[in-house]
Amino acid sequence: QLQAAGGGLVQAGGSLRLSCAASGFTFDDDYAIGWFRQAPGKEREGVSCISKIDGNSYYADSVKGRFTISSDNAKNTVYLQMNSLKPEDTAVYYCAADSRFRLGGSSFGLFDYWYDYWGQGTQVTVSS
């Protein structure tokens, strides 16, 4: 139902833009979209989230100032622009959606158990 794309191999300091598109259903405006990542041997962690209805967003401290989440409602797609990438950003990145839009603008949105819809992951590898 959700398609995450845009991952790849990049050198430290480089950039990638991930996209999350819905298939089979429409991201209504009253959805929260979250980005999560899971590195080998580690638990899944929240990276960023956004409320589509008002554009409020929230970031994990580890990515604040480097990553930017945005929503293109016309394309029914949410993006995660990742700049100044570090080797510790290496992980499989997932997007998720939930109809409780207020999640998107709060720290609660970084907790995966709130989300009902998940996409397959996309691998991001940052070389040193």
C-alpha positions, 0 to 999 in steps of 0.5 A, spaced: 500 500 500 505 504 501 511 504 496 518 507 499 523 509 494 530 512 493 535 509 497 542 507 494 549 508 496 552 514 497 558 517 500 558 521 507 556 528 506 552 526 500 544 527 499 539 522 497 531 523 497 526 518 499 519 518 496 513 514 499 507 514 495 500 510 496 498 505 492 491 502 492 488 508 497 489 515 497 493 519 503 487 523 505 489 530 508 488 528 515 493 523 515 500 522 519 506 520 515 512 517 518 519 515 516 523 510 520 529 506 519 532 500 522 540 498 522 542 491 522 542 489 529 538 495 532 531 496 533 527 500 528 527 508 530 523 514 528 526 519 524 521 524 522 513 525 521 509 530 518 501 531 518 499 532 511 493 537 513 497 542 516 504 541 514 507 540 522 513 536 522 517 533 527 524 530 527 529 525 531 534 529 534 539 525 530 537 528 524 535 535 525 538 540 521 540 535 516 533 531 514 527 535 511 520 531 510 515 534 506 508 532 502 506 533 495 499 533 496 498 533 488 502 527 487 500 523 493 507 523 495 511 524 501 519 526 501 524 525 506 530 529 503 537 527 507 543 531 506 550 531 510 549 523 510 553 520 515 555 512 516 550 511 522 544 513 517 545 507 514 539 503 515 533 500 511 528 506 511 520 505 511 514 509 511 508 509 514 501 512 515 496 513 520 489 517 520 491 520 526 494 526 523 496 530 529 501 524 530 505 528 524 507 534 528 509 531 535 514 526 538 508 521 538 509 520 531 516 517 532 513 511 535 512 506 530 506 502 534 501 508 532 501 507 525 496 502 521 499 502 514 507 500 512 511 500 506 516 495 504 523 498 506 528 502 501 536 501 503 540 507 504 548 505 505 552 511 507 560 509 506 565 513 510 
